[in-house]
Every structure is written in C-alpha cells, then in structure tokens.
Amino acid sequence: MRSEIVVPLAIRDLTDADLPECGWSGSRLHLEHVARALVRVRGGEAEYLVACAARSGQPVGKGLIDYRANPGAGTIGQLAVHPVLQSCGIGTALALAAEERIRARGLSHAELGVEVDNPRARELYERLGYTAYGTAPDGWDEEAPDGSVRRYETTCVLMRKPLTRTPATPARPRTAPPARPPSG
C-alpha cells in the first residue's frame, strides 16, 4: 500500500538554536563551519536559510547564500536536505527561496558550484534554469569516522542563473461576455 503525505514547510533564517537538530547535514566539523557562517550572517555578508516542517519546526533542509564570493551575485552553497526527504521538493523550495533573497538585494544573478559526481543535484539546478559556465577545483576539511580531519578535494561545475525582477502581477485579461443565443 502506498500513500502520500504532504508536510507543509516553513523557510526561515537558520539560527544557532537550529544547529543541534541539523546533525543529518554533516559531521560536527561541518556544523562548526555552519556556526561560523552564522557570524557572517550577522555581518550582512551572507544569509543561511532553513526549511522546517511547519508544525514541529524540525529542520529538514538548509542552504547558504554568500554575497561576497562573486561580485554582483548571490552564491548558493551548502544546500542539503535530510536524506530520507530527498527528491520531495525541499531542495527546489530552498533554491527558489534563496533566489528570492538574492533578487531582493538587487543582484542580477545566482551562482553555485555542484560536484561533478553529483548528477542529481546538477539536474535539479538545470531544471531551475541554471547553466554551466566552467569548472573549478574545490575542497574542504571533513571529519573521518575516527574523528581525524582530512582534506576532501573535488571539482565543481560552476553554474549561473540570471534573475529577473519579479514582474508586477499582470492585469486579468478582459473577456467578452458570453454570446446571447439568437432569439426567435
């Protein structure tokens, strides 16, 4: 038997209080990095969004918008969705919310990097209108299962999407009244 359950989401700013509930997104080292990013948020250099189950407030997705990485753009990064809820539209909702935040700052485009060996994420971004414009090496420290720290090196496909201003709601088209049936 299959059934579908719809869980309303609320997307809001991530806070330090959310971090203990975001262990699904990465290791202790990753969450320390997120905590440092929240300091940048307070300085206006970045925004960090969290998608939560509306009723419980439980975080189920998160993503960073960096306003310093690429001049004139908001750079989306660290987008992650709870593993059991992937492919349910949460990543799409977070990306679209990030684009709205970038647009609200008056910036002309959104950028991101996606690892070359992550085709599902790349397909998501392509569906949302992002196009590849290059590749770049990337890397970060990660925590191994034994607690040691090692450097993870990868290559990312760089992607960009122009953001147009949200147009005013168009006026409803006028329709002619229904034709009267011929009398007679």
N, C-alpha and C positions, 0 to 999 in steps of 0.2 A: 504494500500500500504506500502510495506517495501522497504527500500533502504539501501545500505551500504555506509558509508562514511569513507574514510581512512584519518587519520590525521598523518602526519609524526611527529616523536618525536625526540627531541634532549635531550640527557642525559649529564649533565654537573655538575660541582660543585655548590652546593647551596651557595648563598651569603646572607648577611644581607638584601640586597635590595629586595630579593625574599620574605621575610617573610610576608609583608603586603598582598601578593597575596596567601598565604597558610592558610588562615583562615578556609578553609574547612577541614584541617587536625586535628584541635583541638582547644581548648579554648585559651584564652590569656595566661593562665598559661603554657599551652603546648608550645606555641610559645616562651615564655620566656625561657623555658628549651632548645628549639632548638637553640635560640640565644646563650645560654651558651655553647652548644655543638660546635657551630662555633668557639668559643675561643679555644676549644680543637683541632679543625681542624688546626688552625693557629700554634699550637704547635706540629703538626705531630702525635698526639695521635689518631686521628680519621679522617674520611672523611664523608662528607654529600653530597649525590647526589640528584639532582632534575631532573625529567622528565618534559619537557616543550613541548607544541605544537610548532613545529619548526617555523612556520611563525609568530605567535603572541608572542612567548616567555612566554606564560601563564603557570605557574606551574600546573601540573596535577597529580604529584606523587613525593614522596620523600623517602629517606631512609638513615640511618646512618650506617657507618662501624666503629666499635670500635676496636682498635688494642691493648687496654690494658686489656679488660675484661677477655680474655682467652689466656694465653701464647701460641704462635705458631699458632694462628688462628686470623682470622678477624671475628668479631661478628656482624652480621647484625641485626639491630633493627629499630624500629620506621618506618617500611615500611608502607606507606599509599598512597592510590590512591583516587583521587577525587571521591566522592560517585556515581556521575552519569556516571563515566567512568570505574567503576569496572567491572571485567571479560572481558576486552577488550585487555588484554595482557600487560598492562603497568606495573603491579606488576612483571610479568615474566621478562620484559625488565630491570627493575631496579635491580632485584635479579641477573640476569646474568651480568649486568654491575658491580655490587658490587663484584661478584666473580672474574671478570677480574682485578679489582683493588687489591683485596686480593692476587691473583696469581702474579700480578706484583710486590708485596712486597716480593715475595719468600716464602709465607706462604703455609703450606700444606693442610689446610682445612678451611672451612667456618662453622660457628656455628650460631645458632639463637634459640630463645625461642618463642613459639607460645602458646597463651592461650588455655587451654583445651577445652573451649567452643567456639572456633573459627575453626570449621571443614573445612570451605572453604579455609582458609589460610593454614591449615595443608595439605590439599590435593594439593594445589599449590606447597608447598615445597617438598612433596613426589614425585610429577611429575618431579620436578627438580633434584631428586636424593638424597634428604636429608633423613636420617633415625633417628628415635627417639632413644635416649640412656638414658633417665631418665626424671624426673620431678623436679621442684624446685618452691618454693613459690616466688612470686614477688609482687611488689606493688609500687605505685607512688601516688603523690598528684594529685588530679584533682579538677577542679573548678565546683561547683554546679551551677545550673541555677540562684540562688540568689546571686552568687558571692563569697559565702563562699568556703573555701578549705577543702576537706575531703580526707582521705586516702582510696585509692582503693586497695584491696588485691585480689590476684588471684593465680592460679597455672599455670605454663607454662610447656609444653612438650619441653624438650631440644632436639635439632636436630643438626646433623652434616653431612657435605658432604666433602669427600676428593676431593681435587682439583689437578688434574694432570697438568703438564706443557702442554701448547698448543704445540702439535707436529708440526714440520715443515710441510709445505704443501707437501703431497706426490707427487711424480712424476706421470705424467699421464701414465697409463698403455699403453704399445705398443700394437697395434692391427695389425693383419696381413692384408695385402691388400686384397681387395675382390678377390675371385677366378675368374679367367678368364673362360668364357664359352668355352666349347670344340669347337675347330674349325673343320670345315669339312662339 
